[in-house]
Amino acid sequence: MAEKKSLGKEFTKGLVAENPVLRLVLGTCPTLAVSTSVSSAIGMGLAATIVLICSNIVISALRKVIPSKVRIPAYIVVIASFVTIIQLIVKAFVPALDSALGVYLPLIVVNCIILGRAEAFASKNAVLASAVDGLGMGVGFTAALFLMATVREVLGAGTFMVGINDLLSVFSDTTFNGFTIPFLSENPMIIFVLAPGGFFVFGIMIALSNMLAEKKGKKRAELRGCEACPMASTCSMNGSCEEKDKEVSE
């Protein structure tokens, strides 16, 4: 019974308490880049979730075999292998999604969320718990992308889920391809699908997340320096970025 409770906690923490985007503030680059439409956001979320689960399982299974000194390169090789498989599958079955995600699909290899879970969790825990952790973090990442994309697509284009048929057609013969919102489609606020709009929506979501956290007595999500990175202990640039910024300012 304790095992089930533990696994349930590992799954749910990625949804709210340790949401990788809204609480840990990781993976912001793909979050801002692909959240211009709901279909792209869901596609990126599914791809990242699959890579998270598979890489966590393999890294956890090999945690006692991989030498400590080469663990980061080993993690990257494992993650890159799964990303390559996912990218080839997407290219073959959902070329429109591959085109929409562009370079951000292969860049999953260096996504801080995936590398962070490999280093912070999968390398220290059993296979089943690592798989559940990957699933929870992936679902949390997808949920955050979905919320951001909904706001940006509805306000910035006046549509919702347009293009989703390309993704759904892989699983069924559905003809649903989203819908258009009459008033907003005629007068879209274009800024929401541009970079400034992405930062604005992201900032609002972080603020709302912090408000909810404070009401529950938890810490606010904050943008910090190198110490916030899961790879900080092994990064050769740890602390040097801040020092270089000071030198430039002086």
N, C-alpha and C positions, 0 to 999 in steps of 0.2 A: 504493500500500500504506500509505503514511504517512497518507493521508486517511482510510482505513478505521480505522486504529488510533486516530486522533484522534477520530473520531466515536464509536467504541466507548467511549473514555474519557469523552467528554462525556455519554454515556448512563448509564454505570455510576456516575459520581460522585454522581448524585442518589439512587441506591439506598442507599448506605452512607456513603461518605466525606463527602458534603455533603447528607445527607438533610435536607430542609427543616424537618422537625418535630423529629427527634432530635439533629441536629448543629447546624443553624443556628437552631433554636428559633424558627421563623416559623410563622404561621398557627395559633397555639395556640387562638384563640377558636373557630373552626369545629371544630378537632380535639376540644376538650373538649365542644362542644355536640352534635355529631352522632355521636359514637362510642358512644352508648348501645346501638346495634344495628348488626350487621354490614351489613344491607341498606342502611341510611342511609349508613353509612361508605363503602361501595362506590359508591353513587350520587353522593355528594359528591366522591369521588375521581375518578370518571369525568368529571363535569362540570368540575372544576377542571383535569384533564389536557387535555381538549379545548380549553378556553379558553387554557390555557398554550401549547399547540402553535400554535393559530391566531393568537393575539396576537403570539407570538414571530415567526412567519413574516411577518406584516404589518409589524410594527415594524422588523424587520431589513430588509425590502425597502424601507422608506421612511426608513431611518436617515440617508441623505444628503439627504433632502428636508425633513424636519422641522426647523425652526429650533431651536437649542439652548435659547433662552429660553422656548419654549412646549412643550418636549418632554413634560413631565409631564402637562399637560392633554391633549396629543395622545394619550399612552399611555392615559390614562383613557378617552378617547372610544373608542379602538379596543377596549379590554378590555370596556367597557360594552356595546358593540355585540354582541360575541360572547356575553356573559353574557345579554343580552336574548334572543338567538336560542335559546340553550340552555334558558333558563327557559320560553320559549313551547313548545318541543318537549317538555320534561318535563311541562308542564301538560297538553299535548294527549295524550301517549301514556302517561305514568306519573303520573297525578294523585295517587296515594297517596304516591309519593316526594316530589312537590312539597309535599304537606301535611306530610310528616315533616321535611323540611329547613327548611320555613318561610322565615323572613327570611334565613337563612344562605345560601340559593342566590343571591339578588341581591347579597348582600354579598361575593360573589366578586370584584366590581368593585374593592374596596379591600383584597383579600387581599394581605398583604405578600409572599407567595411570588411571585405573578404580577407585581406591580409591581416587585419586586426583580429578577426575571429580565429584565424589560423594560429596566430601567435598567442593571443590571450586565452583562448578556450580549447580549441581542438587539440593543441599540442600538450594539454594537461589533463584531458578528460577522456572518458570511454567513448566508444564509437556511437552508441545509441544516443547518448546525451549530446554529443557533438552534432549529430544529424538533426536533432530536435532544435538545438541552438541555431543552426544554420537556417532551418525552416522558419523559426520565429523571427530572426533578423531579416530574412528575405521578405517575409510577409509584411513586416513593419516598414521596410524600405519601399515595397510596392504600394503600401497604403499611403505613405507620405507623398510619393510620386503622384498617385491617383488624385489626392486632395489638391495638390498644387496644380496639376494639369487641368483639373475640372475648373478651377477658378480662372486660370489663364486662357483656356480654350473658350469657355462660355463668354467671358468678358472681351477677350481679344479677337475672337473670330465669329462669335454668335452661333457656334455649333457645339455639339456634345457627342463624343465617341465617333466622329466621322473617320472612316478608314479602318474601323475595328473589324469589318468583314474580312479583311485580309488575314487577320490573326485567327478569327473564329472559323474560317473555312478549313483550317487544318484539322479541326476537331469535329466539325459537323457541316451540314449543307445549308446552314442558316443564310438568310439574305439580309439580315439586319446590318445596317451600315451607319448607325447613328442618326441624328436628326438635327434640323436647323431651327434655331430660335428666332422667330420672325423679326421682332423689333431689334434685337442685338445684332443680328446678321446684317441688317441694313445700316446700322450705326455702330460698328465694332470699335472698341478702344484698342487700337493697334499696339499701343505701348505695352500691353500685357503679354504679347507674344514676342516682345523684344527683351533684350538683356535687362534694362532698367525695371521693367515690369516683373521679371523673374525675381530680381533681388527684393523688390517691394513685397511681393507675395510671400517670399521666403522669410523676410523679416517679420511680417505680420504673423505667420504661422509659428515662428520661434517665440514671439511675444505671447501669443495665446497659450503655447505650450508651457512657457515660464509661469504664466498666471495660474494655470491649473496645477503646476508643480508646487507653487508657493502655498496654494490653498490646502494642499495635502501635506504640507510641511517638508517638502523635498527641495533640494538645491536647484537653482536655475541652471539652464544650459548656457555655457559661456564659451566664446571663442578664445582659446588660450594659445600659448606658444608651443614649442616642441614637446613639452611634457604631456600635452594632450594626445600626441600621436602614439598609437599602440606599438610602433616600430622605433620609438625614441631611443630605447636602450641599445639598439644595434646600428643606428644611423650615424654615419661618419660626419654628417652635417649638423648633428644635435647641438643647438646653441649657437652655431656659427652664423646662422641666418640673422638672428637678432643683433650679433656683434657687427656684421656687415652693414645692416641698416643704420646702426649708430655711427659707423665710420662715414657713411655717405651723407648723413644728416649734418655731421660735423664739418 
